[in-house]
Amino acid sequence: MKTIRSIIYITILLAALLLLKYFFFPSGQTEMQGPPSKGSDKGQKPTMPPAPVSVYVVKAQTLDNTLFASGTILANESVDLKPEISGKVTAIYINEGQPVSKGQLLLKLNDADLQAQLKKVNAELKLSEEKLNRYAQLLKIQGVSREEFDMATNQFQALKADAEVLKVQIARCSITAPFNGVLGLRQISEGSFITPQQVVTSIQQLNPIKIDFSIPERYASLIKNGSLINFKIEGYPENFQGTVFAFEPGIDVSSRSLKIRARANNPNNKLRPGAFAKIELVLDKNTNALMVPTQAIVPILKGQQVFICKNNIAEAIPVETGLRNETKVQIINGLQDGDSVIITGLMGLKAGASLKIIK
């Protein structure tokens, strides 16, 4: 019985080995046949078909060196009107939101006591002037001494100075428009007692207006007086244009930027102080710029490159880029006018690959 069992175990083991050889070690008959003949295609790598690509022919074109910034609309002139002295408001001539002219009376404080003092001084001044004229006539015939004439002259000049002081004090009881502009909202009422710390109203000159904005310090050398800016504000679809007329002499150390101020006409008062402005500033123009579509740029470990088509063969060219716009990138170094830059089919493309231009 033991012999029969041993034979069965050996048979099963041999069957298992044959199955393993059949599935995992196929016949080596092919290896035994020797090398293929020269005329046979077996063993040769299949050739890759040309890659279909689209190209962009590089041509020199005009490029605006445009800088975008955000700014704030300011009034050309703006003042919060306050009284110079404390007093009771006796008259108000403020039409809120309406234009006024320079020197127009806006508010009057009680000045009755000052007016009375001025009348008294004017009466004394008149008598003093008549006395001085008589002394001048008498001095010619030596009817009075020089000392008496000088005292009369001094008295006249002192009264005249007192009258001027009272006129200045009376003027301080009135508030007038310092320039042509538009009034703001009134903050006081007639009959109220106000002090120099209280704002009566505001006045702003809206035509022209100013625009304040900042640019990075690397562009500071390109800005100058007379540079044109285009800007937009919320609520108006049209573009507005202004002119740079001033800028700070130094760079702001906290932001490393240069503060610039421009001026723009505002005949219809569309532009309101405090509004946010989206600014486009053309710094200079390059009339011989080489531009390629943005999708042609391929990032690499040491920079950027593009693929060009040369005799239907792909060639990788390292490039240095410059300015950008919405769709294209400026190439500073690496390309020449007339080069055919590949813009599609870049996925997996390698230098030396055969190409088929489809567009």
ZAMAR-215411 format. One record per residue (C-alpha): residue number from 1; residue in three letters; x, y, z. Coordinates in Angstrom, 2 decimals. Example, Ala and Ser with C-alpha at 12.3 -4.5 7.8 and 13.67 -1.06 7.14 Angstrom:
<atoms>
[atom 1; ALA; [12.30; -4.50; 7.80]]
[atom 2; SER; [13.67; -1.06; 7.14]]
</atoms>
This chain:
<atoms>
[atom 1; MET; [0.00; 0.00; 0.00]]
[atom 2; LYS; [2.82; 2.39; 0.77]]
[atom 3; THR; [4.33; 1.76; -2.68]]
[atom 4; ILE; [1.01; 2.56; -4.40]]
[atom 5; ARG; [0.63; 5.79; -2.41]]
[atom 6; SER; [4.17; 6.87; -3.29]]
[atom 7; ILE; [3.46; 6.27; -6.98]]
[atom 8; ILE; [0.25; 8.32; -6.76]]
[atom 9; TYR; [2.07; 11.22; -5.01]]
[atom 10; ILE; [4.87; 11.18; -7.62]]
[atom 11; THR; [2.31; 11.17; -10.46]]
[atom 12; ILE; [0.44; 14.14; -8.98]]
[atom 13; LEU; [3.72; 16.04; -8.50]]
[atom 14; LEU; [4.79; 15.42; -12.10]]
[atom 15; ALA; [1.38; 16.55; -13.35]]
[atom 16; ALA; [1.65; 19.76; -11.29]]
[atom 17; LEU; [5.15; 20.47; -12.68]]
[atom 18; LEU; [3.91; 19.95; -16.26]]
[atom 19; LEU; [1.04; 22.36; -15.68]]
[atom 20; LEU; [3.41; 24.97; -14.28]]
[atom 21; LYS; [5.71; 24.62; -17.28]]
[atom 22; TYR; [2.79; 24.89; -19.69]]
[atom 23; PHE; [1.35; 28.10; -18.22]]
[atom 24; PHE; [4.48; 29.92; -17.02]]
[atom 25; PHE; [7.25; 28.62; -19.28]]
[atom 26; PRO; [5.92; 28.42; -22.85]]
[atom 27; SER; [7.78; 26.61; -25.58]]
[atom 28; GLY; [11.19; 28.07; -26.48]]
[atom 29; GLN; [10.93; 26.92; -30.03]]
[atom 30; THR; [11.10; 30.49; -31.35]]
[atom 31; GLU; [14.38; 31.16; -29.57]]
[atom 32; MET; [15.83; 28.04; -31.13]]
[atom 33; GLN; [15.14; 29.19; -34.68]]
[atom 34; GLY; [18.08; 31.62; -34.86]]
[atom 35; PRO; [18.17; 35.33; -36.00]]
[atom 36; PRO; [15.52; 36.65; -38.40]]
[atom 37; SER; [16.42; 37.13; -42.00]]
[atom 38; LYS; [17.47; 40.54; -43.36]]
[atom 39; GLY; [14.36; 40.85; -45.48]]
[atom 40; SER; [12.02; 40.23; -42.59]]
[atom 41; ASP; [10.35; 43.13; -40.59]]
[atom 42; LYS; [10.29; 41.10; -37.39]]
[atom 43; GLY; [12.32; 42.77; -34.53]]
[atom 44; GLN; [12.32; 46.31; -36.06]]
[atom 45; LYS; [10.76; 49.25; -34.14]]
[atom 46; PRO; [7.72; 50.78; -35.87]]
[atom 47; THR; [8.29; 54.38; -37.07]]
[atom 48; MET; [6.13; 57.10; -35.39]]
[atom 49; PRO; [3.83; 59.06; -37.70]]
[atom 50; PRO; [4.35; 62.86; -37.94]]
[atom 51; ALA; [2.68; 64.77; -35.10]]
[atom 52; PRO; [-0.12; 67.11; -36.26]]
[atom 53; VAL; [0.54; 70.66; -34.99]]
[atom 54; SER; [-0.52; 74.26; -35.57]]
[atom 55; VAL; [2.09; 76.99; -35.84]]
[atom 56; TYR; [2.20; 80.76; -35.35]]
[atom 57; VAL; [4.57; 82.78; -37.57]]
[atom 58; VAL; [6.37; 85.40; -35.47]]
[atom 59; LYS; [6.18; 88.96; -36.80]]
[atom 60; ALA; [7.30; 92.27; -35.29]]
[atom 61; GLN; [4.40; 94.36; -33.98]]
[atom 62; THR; [3.67; 97.37; -31.78]]
[atom 63; LEU; [3.44; 96.66; -28.05]]
[atom 64; ASP; [2.18; 99.16; -25.50]]
[atom 65; ASN; [3.95; 98.94; -22.15]]
[atom 66; THR; [0.71; 99.30; -20.22]]
[atom 67; LEU; [0.47; 99.38; -16.44]]
[atom 68; PHE; [-2.78; 98.79; -14.56]]
[atom 69; ALA; [-3.41; 100.41; -11.19]]
[atom 70; SER; [-6.25; 101.40; -8.89]]
[atom 71; GLY; [-6.82; 104.95; -7.72]]
[atom 72; THR; [-9.19; 107.36; -6.03]]
[atom 73; ILE; [-11.10; 110.32; -7.44]]
[atom 74; LEU; [-10.48; 113.59; -5.58]]
[atom 75; ALA; [-12.05; 117.03; -5.86]]
[atom 76; ASN; [-9.80; 119.68; -7.38]]
[atom 77; GLU; [-10.43; 121.79; -4.26]]
[atom 78; SER; [-12.27; 120.74; -1.11]]
[atom 79; VAL; [-12.93; 122.61; 2.15]]
[atom 80; ASP; [-15.04; 122.11; 5.27]]
[atom 81; LEU; [-16.44; 125.57; 6.04]]
[atom 82; LYS; [-16.19; 126.65; 9.71]]
[atom 83; PRO; [-16.69; 130.05; 11.36]]
[atom 84; GLU; [-13.63; 131.98; 12.52]]
[atom 85; ILE; [-15.37; 133.16; 15.72]]
[atom 86; SER; [-18.18; 131.98; 17.95]]
[atom 87; GLY; [-21.57; 133.59; 17.55]]
[atom 88; LYS; [-25.26; 133.30; 16.85]]
[atom 89; VAL; [-26.37; 132.53; 13.29]]
[atom 90; THR; [-28.60; 135.32; 12.02]]
[atom 91; ALA; [-28.86; 134.40; 8.31]]
[atom 92; ILE; [-28.14; 131.35; 6.12]]
[atom 93; TYR; [-27.76; 131.54; 2.33]]
[atom 94; ILE; [-26.73; 127.92; 1.72]]
[atom 95; ASN; [-28.49; 126.02; -1.08]]
[atom 96; GLU; [-27.44; 122.44; -0.45]]
[atom 97; GLY; [-25.95; 120.65; -3.46]]
[atom 98; GLN; [-26.00; 123.79; -5.59]]
[atom 99; PRO; [-23.07; 125.54; -7.31]]
[atom 100; VAL; [-21.76; 128.79; -5.85]]
[atom 101; SER; [-19.30; 131.44; -7.01]]
[atom 102; LYS; [-16.17; 132.62; -5.25]]
[atom 103; GLY; [-16.96; 135.31; -2.67]]
[atom 104; GLN; [-20.69; 134.48; -2.48]]
[atom 105; LEU; [-22.14; 135.02; 1.03]]
[atom 106; LEU; [-23.20; 131.77; 2.68]]
[atom 107; LEU; [-23.74; 132.55; 6.37]]
[atom 108; LYS; [-23.99; 135.57; 8.66]]
[atom 109; LEU; [-23.33; 135.75; 12.42]]
[atom 110; ASN; [-24.62; 138.41; 14.80]]
[atom 111; ASP; [-22.32; 141.46; 14.48]]
[atom 112; ALA; [-24.58; 144.22; 15.84]]
[atom 113; ASP; [-22.10; 145.24; 18.58]]
[atom 114; LEU; [-19.24; 145.46; 16.13]]
[atom 115; GLN; [-21.29; 147.50; 13.70]]
[atom 116; ALA; [-22.13; 149.95; 16.51]]
[atom 117; GLN; [-18.47; 150.25; 17.46]]
[atom 118; LEU; [-17.58; 150.88; 13.84]]
[atom 119; LYS; [-20.14; 153.68; 13.54]]
[atom 120; LYS; [-18.69; 155.33; 16.65]]
[atom 121; VAL; [-15.13; 155.06; 15.35]]
[atom 122; ASN; [-16.17; 156.40; 11.91]]
[atom 123; ALA; [-17.76; 159.45; 13.57]]
[atom 124; GLU; [-14.60; 160.11; 15.59]]
[atom 125; LEU; [-12.54; 159.52; 12.47]]
[atom 126; LYS; [-14.50; 162.14; 10.57]]
[atom 127; LEU; [-13.99; 164.76; 13.29]]
[atom 128; SER; [-10.32; 163.86; 13.53]]
[atom 129; GLU; [-9.91; 164.26; 9.78]]
[atom 130; GLU; [-11.53; 167.71; 9.82]]
[atom 131; LYS; [-9.33; 168.75; 12.74]]
[atom 132; LEU; [-6.24; 167.52; 10.89]]
[atom 133; ASN; [-7.18; 169.52; 7.81]]
[atom 134; ARG; [-7.58; 172.71; 9.90]]
[atom 135; TYR; [-4.25; 172.14; 11.61]]
[atom 136; ALA; [-2.64; 171.69; 8.21]]
[atom 137; GLN; [-3.91; 175.12; 7.13]]
[atom 138; LEU; [-2.86; 176.74; 10.40]]
[atom 139; LEU; [0.59; 175.16; 10.20]]
[atom 140; LYS; [1.20; 177.00; 6.94]]
[atom 141; ILE; [0.70; 180.36; 8.70]]
[atom 142; GLN; [2.30; 179.09; 11.91]]
[atom 143; GLY; [-1.04; 179.19; 13.72]]
[atom 144; VAL; [-0.20; 175.88; 15.43]]
[atom 145; SER; [3.04; 174.25; 16.34]]
[atom 146; ARG; [4.49; 171.23; 14.55]]
[atom 147; GLU; [3.97; 169.18; 17.72]]
[atom 148; GLU; [0.23; 169.88; 17.78]]
[atom 149; PHE; [-0.05; 169.00; 14.09]]
[atom 150; ASP; [1.81; 165.71; 14.64]]
[atom 151; MET; [-0.46; 164.81; 17.57]]
[atom 152; ALA; [-3.55; 165.43; 15.41]]
[atom 153; THR; [-2.06; 163.29; 12.65]]
[atom 154; ASN; [-1.31; 160.47; 15.09]]
[atom 155; GLN; [-4.85; 160.60; 16.49]]
[atom 156; PHE; [-6.31; 160.38; 12.97]]
[atom 157; GLN; [-4.12; 157.39; 12.05]]
[atom 158; ALA; [-5.02; 155.58; 15.31]]
[atom 159; LEU; [-8.75; 156.00; 14.68]]
[atom 160; LYS; [-8.28; 154.82; 11.11]]
[atom 161; ALA; [-6.51; 151.67; 12.37]]
[atom 162; ASP; [-9.31; 151.05; 14.90]]
[atom 163; ALA; [-11.84; 151.21; 12.05]]
[atom 164; GLU; [-9.84; 148.66; 10.05]]
[atom 165; VAL; [-9.70; 146.29; 13.02]]
[atom 166; LEU; [-13.47; 146.49; 13.43]]
[atom 167; LYS; [-13.99; 145.82; 9.72]]
[atom 168; VAL; [-11.86; 142.69; 9.98]]
[atom 169; GLN; [-13.84; 141.51; 13.00]]
[atom 170; ILE; [-17.09; 142.15; 11.17]]
[atom 171; ALA; [-15.80; 140.19; 8.17]]
[atom 172; ARG; [-15.15; 137.24; 10.47]]
[atom 173; CYS; [-18.86; 137.16; 11.24]]
[atom 174; SER; [-19.55; 136.09; 7.65]]
[atom 175; ILE; [-18.68; 132.91; 5.73]]
[atom 176; THR; [-18.21; 133.26; 1.97]]
[atom 177; ALA; [-17.33; 130.73; -0.75]]
[atom 178; PRO; [-13.52; 130.51; -1.07]]
[atom 179; PHE; [-13.74; 129.32; -4.72]]
[atom 180; ASN; [-16.22; 128.26; -7.39]]
[atom 181; GLY; [-17.69; 124.92; -6.40]]
[atom 182; VAL; [-20.65; 122.86; -5.25]]
[atom 183; LEU; [-22.01; 123.04; -1.71]]
[atom 184; GLY; [-22.51; 120.00; 0.48]]
[atom 185; LEU; [-25.16; 119.36; 3.11]]
[atom 186; ARG; [-25.89; 122.03; 5.73]]
[atom 187; GLN; [-25.04; 121.06; 9.32]]
[atom 188; ILE; [-26.55; 124.01; 11.27]]
[atom 189; SER; [-29.78; 125.98; 11.48]]
[atom 190; GLU; [-30.55; 129.67; 11.74]]
[atom 191; GLY; [-30.54; 130.89; 15.34]]
[atom 192; SER; [-28.04; 128.30; 16.58]]
[atom 193; PHE; [-24.87; 129.30; 18.40]]
[atom 194; ILE; [-21.79; 127.92; 16.68]]
[atom 195; THR; [-18.07; 127.76; 17.45]]
[atom 196; PRO; [-14.96; 127.58; 15.26]]
[atom 197; GLN; [-14.86; 123.80; 15.76]]
[atom 198; GLN; [-18.26; 123.24; 14.15]]
[atom 199; VAL; [-18.59; 122.43; 10.42]]
[atom 200; VAL; [-21.24; 124.51; 8.70]]
[atom 201; THR; [-21.07; 122.78; 5.31]]
[atom 202; SER; [-18.53; 121.66; 2.74]]
[atom 203; ILE; [-17.65; 122.97; -0.70]]
[atom 204; GLN; [-15.92; 121.02; -3.47]]
[atom 205; GLN; [-14.69; 122.00; -6.90]]
[atom 206; LEU; [-15.64; 119.16; -9.25]]
[atom 207; ASN; [-14.34; 120.42; -12.57]]
[atom 208; PRO; [-11.60; 119.44; -13.08]]
[atom 209; ILE; [-11.06; 116.49; -10.74]]
[atom 210; LYS; [-7.89; 114.78; -9.53]]
[atom 211; ILE; [-6.96; 111.08; -9.56]]
[atom 212; ASP; [-4.45; 109.72; -7.05]]
[atom 213; PHE; [-2.80; 106.33; -7.66]]
[atom 214; SER; [0.49; 104.51; -7.09]]
[atom 215; ILE; [2.81; 102.44; -9.29]]
[atom 216; PRO; [5.67; 100.06; -8.35]]
[atom 217; GLU; [9.07; 101.67; -7.99]]
[atom 218; ARG; [10.53; 99.79; -10.98]]
[atom 219; TYR; [8.34; 101.90; -13.26]]
[atom 220; ALA; [9.22; 105.21; -11.58]]
[atom 221; SER; [11.75; 106.18; -14.26]]
[atom 222; LEU; [9.11; 105.82; -16.99]]
[atom 223; ILE; [6.57; 108.26; -15.54]]
[atom 224; LYS; [6.64; 111.95; -16.40]]
[atom 225; ASN; [4.38; 114.98; -16.40]]
[atom 226; GLY; [2.03; 114.92; -19.36]]
[atom 227; SER; [1.65; 111.13; -19.48]]
[atom 228; LEU; [-1.88; 110.12; -20.45]]
[atom 229; ILE; [-4.01; 107.73; -18.39]]
[atom 230; ASN; [-7.29; 106.00; -19.18]]
[atom 231; PHE; [-9.59; 105.09; -16.33]]
[atom 232; LYS; [-13.03; 103.72; -15.57]]
[atom 233; ILE; [-15.36; 104.10; -12.61]]
[atom 234; GLU; [-18.26; 102.02; -11.41]]
[atom 235; GLY; [-21.61; 102.88; -12.96]]
[atom 236; TYR; [-20.28; 104.34; -16.21]]
[atom 237; PRO; [-19.34; 102.15; -19.20]]
[atom 238; GLU; [-17.26; 104.77; -21.01]]
[atom 239; ASN; [-13.55; 105.40; -20.62]]
[atom 240; PHE; [-12.29; 108.66; -19.16]]
[atom 241; GLN; [-8.93; 110.23; -19.91]]
[atom 242; GLY; [-6.61; 112.26; -17.70]]
[atom 243; THR; [-3.11; 113.72; -17.66]]
[atom 244; VAL; [-0.38; 113.24; -15.07]]
[atom 245; PHE; [0.67; 116.61; -13.64]]
[atom 246; ALA; [2.48; 115.79; -10.39]]
[atom 247; PHE; [4.06; 112.98; -8.39]]
[atom 248; GLU; [5.87; 112.55; -5.12]]
[atom 249; PRO; [9.63; 113.19; -5.29]]
[atom 250; GLY; [10.43; 110.03; -3.30]]
[atom 251; ILE; [9.40; 106.37; -3.08]]
[atom 252; ASP; [7.12; 105.29; -0.25]]
[atom 253; VAL; [9.33; 103.04; 1.90]]
[atom 254; SER; [6.41; 101.01; 3.28]]
[atom 255; SER; [4.93; 99.99; -0.09]]
[atom 256; ARG; [7.93; 100.66; -2.40]]
[atom 257; SER; [5.66; 102.58; -4.73]]
[atom 258; LEU; [5.48; 106.04; -6.27]]
[atom 259; LYS; [2.39; 108.16; -5.65]]
[atom 260; ILE; [1.12; 109.97; -8.75]]
[atom 261; ARG; [-1.58; 112.58; -9.29]]
[atom 262; ALA; [-3.44; 113.19; -12.55]]
[atom 263; ARG; [-6.14; 115.65; -13.60]]
[atom 264; ALA; [-9.21; 115.09; -15.80]]
[atom 265; ASN; [-12.01; 117.30; -17.07]]
[atom 266; ASN; [-15.43; 116.73; -15.51]]
[atom 267; PRO; [-17.83; 119.12; -17.26]]
[atom 268; ASN; [-21.03; 117.26; -16.30]]
[atom 269; ASN; [-19.90; 116.38; -12.75]]
[atom 270; LYS; [-20.16; 112.66; -13.55]]
[atom 271; LEU; [-17.03; 111.88; -11.58]]
[atom 272; ARG; [-17.57; 112.11; -7.83]]
[atom 273; PRO; [-14.81; 112.52; -5.22]]
[atom 274; GLY; [-14.07; 109.31; -3.35]]
[atom 275; ALA; [-14.97; 107.02; -6.27]]
[atom 276; PHE; [-12.76; 104.03; -7.10]]
[atom 277; ALA; [-10.94; 104.31; -10.44]]
[atom 278; LYS; [-9.47; 101.47; -12.54]]
[atom 279; ILE; [-6.47; 103.05; -14.24]]
[atom 280; GLU; [-4.60; 102.06; -17.37]]
[atom 281; LEU; [-1.29; 103.88; -17.84]]
[atom 282; VAL; [0.68; 103.59; -21.09]]
[atom 283; LEU; [4.32; 103.99; -20.08]]
[atom 284; ASP; [5.95; 103.59; -23.51]]
[atom 285; LYS; [5.61; 101.85; -26.89]]
[atom 286; ASN; [7.76; 99.17; -28.53]]
[atom 287; THR; [7.26; 99.16; -32.29]]
[atom 288; ASN; [9.44; 96.07; -32.90]]
[atom 289; ALA; [8.17; 93.57; -30.34]]
[atom 290; LEU; [8.11; 89.81; -31.05]]
[atom 291; MET; [4.92; 88.31; -29.59]]
[atom 292; VAL; [3.76; 84.68; -29.37]]
[atom 293; PRO; [0.53; 83.18; -28.03]]
[atom 294; THR; [0.61; 82.40; -24.33]]
[atom 295; GLN; [-0.02; 78.67; -24.88]]
[atom 296; ALA; [3.26; 78.35; -26.83]]
[atom 297; ILE; [5.35; 78.89; -23.67]]
[atom 298; VAL; [6.49; 75.62; -22.05]]
[atom 299; PRO; [7.94; 75.82; -18.50]]
[atom 300; ILE; [11.16; 73.88; -17.96]]
[atom 301; LEU; [13.51; 73.38; -15.02]]
[atom 302; LYS; [15.80; 76.30; -15.87]]
[atom 303; GLY; [13.27; 78.70; -17.33]]
[atom 304; GLN; [10.96; 78.60; -20.33]]
[atom 305; GLN; [11.11; 77.33; -23.89]]
[atom 306; VAL; [9.10; 77.16; -27.10]]
[atom 307; PHE; [9.05; 74.60; -29.90]]
[atom 308; ILE; [9.55; 75.81; -33.45]]
[atom 309; CYS; [8.98; 73.94; -36.67]]
[atom 310; LYS; [12.11; 73.80; -38.84]]
[atom 311; ASN; [11.99; 71.64; -41.96]]
[atom 312; ASN; [9.03; 69.78; -40.42]]
[atom 313; ILE; [11.15; 68.84; -37.41]]
[atom 314; ALA; [10.47; 70.07; -33.86]]
[atom 315; GLU; [13.24; 72.12; -32.27]]
[atom 316; ALA; [13.23; 73.33; -28.63]]
[atom 317; ILE; [14.38; 76.94; -28.15]]
[atom 318; PRO; [15.01; 78.47; -24.67]]
[atom 319; VAL; [13.42; 81.94; -24.50]]
[atom 320; GLU; [13.30; 84.98; -22.22]]
[atom 321; THR; [9.88; 86.55; -21.85]]
[atom 322; GLY; [8.88; 90.15; -21.23]]
[atom 323; LEU; [5.55; 91.94; -21.12]]
[atom 324; ARG; [2.19; 90.21; -21.43]]
[atom 325; ASN; [-1.26; 91.14; -22.62]]
[atom 326; GLU; [-4.54; 89.21; -22.65]]
[atom 327; THR; [-3.43; 86.60; -25.23]]
[atom 328; LYS; [0.27; 86.99; -26.02]]
[atom 329; VAL; [3.71; 87.15; -24.43]]
[atom 330; GLN; [6.68; 89.23; -25.54]]
[atom 331; ILE; [9.83; 87.25; -26.40]]
[atom 332; ILE; [12.97; 89.23; -25.58]]
[atom 333; ASN; [15.59; 86.62; -26.49]]
[atom 334; GLY; [15.48; 83.30; -28.36]]
[atom 335; LEU; [13.29; 83.93; -31.42]]
[atom 336; GLN; [13.62; 85.83; -34.67]]
[atom 337; ASP; [11.14; 87.41; -37.02]]
[atom 338; GLY; [9.66; 84.67; -39.25]]
[atom 339; ASP; [10.10; 81.72; -36.88]]
[atom 340; SER; [7.21; 79.21; -36.88]]
[atom 341; VAL; [6.26; 78.63; -33.25]]
[atom 342; ILE; [4.20; 75.51; -32.42]]
[atom 343; ILE; [1.06; 76.41; -30.49]]
[atom 344; THR; [-0.92; 73.11; -30.46]]
[atom 345; GLY; [0.01; 69.48; -29.96]]
[atom 346; LEU; [2.64; 70.37; -27.36]]
[atom 347; MET; [1.64; 67.56; -24.99]]
[atom 348; GLY; [4.40; 64.97; -25.17]]
[atom 349; LEU; [6.21; 66.76; -28.02]]
[atom 350; LYS; [9.99; 66.29; -28.02]]
[atom 351; ALA; [12.83; 67.88; -29.92]]
[atom 352; GLY; [13.56; 66.04; -33.18]]
[atom 353; ALA; [9.99; 64.77; -33.65]]
[atom 354; SER; [8.54; 64.78; -37.15]]
[atom 355; LEU; [5.75; 67.28; -37.67]]
[atom 356; LYS; [2.73; 67.73; -39.88]]
[atom 357; ILE; [1.45; 71.31; -40.01]]
[atom 358; ILE; [-2.32; 71.35; -40.07]]
[atom 359; LYS; [-2.80; 75.11; -39.60]]
</atoms>
